[in-house]
Amino acid sequence: MESAVVNAPAAPQPRRRRFSRYHLLLLAVFVAFWTWAAIGPVYRSDWWLENYLVFAGVPLLVGLGFYFRLSNLSYTLITIFMVMHVIGSHYTYAEVPFGYTLQAWVGADRNMYDRLVHFCFGLLLAYPVREVFVRITRARGVWSFYLPIELTLAFSAIYELLEWAAAARVSPDAGLAFLGAQGDVWDAQKDMGLAGLGSVVAMAVTFLVVLRIDRDAWREMRESLRIPADDRPIGEDQILAWWRGRRERRKWLADNR
């Protein structure tokens, strides 16, 4: 009887789908907004420039999902940001109607949609970045909150550089529409600052949630700042150790010929 139980074939496990109905819903929502934005944009040349990010990023995100699937929360945050981006591509960031509403609310002298999207870049994407850090690099404690802020700022700076490079190679009208500076000479710096602020807010909220649900959070925070007893410098000491080992191997080979 026991042998029969032991040797009984295991019940087949349900196959785990990489993409659920919720993922398909998010994709459908994005495709719907993208299709709307692609029909009769205010400035077609700017629409093309803005959508190079979409053409490169969305297929990459979907493809990577077959090998490394993020949480539903991360995909939701990414989808919200991408929807905001394609809305901006339809009107140009400097002419989105809701941006004028924000302008009136805060008493600004410019359309504020551009500022909103850069803030949301950090607010919405810092958490997916943190998920990648925690799951792949095993970042823990302080570093699991600090590194996403650093990488978000780096991505923001890289985008500003790409924006500058692209605007310098197209017609002046298309370049100005793509930059969306609206006459502000410090536009790029303010955009990066808002992205950084958004990422700080996102990580602050994430930190409070982690404290609530993880009893070991404070311990991990302390341990992540401790220097291991066997820690050694890795710069010139590592190079010298490699060089000495290389010389010893050559000497051993010469002595044993």
Buried (B, 14 or more C-beta within 10 A) or exposed (E): EEEEEEEEEEEEEEEEEEBEEEBEEBBEBBEEBBEEBBEEBBBEBBBBBBBEBBEEBBEEBEEEBEEEBBEEEBBBBBBBBBBBBBBBBBBBBBBBEBBBEBBEEEEBEBBBBBBBBBBBBBBBBBBBBBBBBBEEEEBBBBBBBBBBBEBBBEBBBEBBEEBBEBBEEBEEEBBBBBBBBBEBEEBBEBBBBBBBBBBBBBBEEBBEEBEEEEEEBEEBBEEBEEEEEEEEEEEEEEEEEEEEEEEEEEEEEEEEE
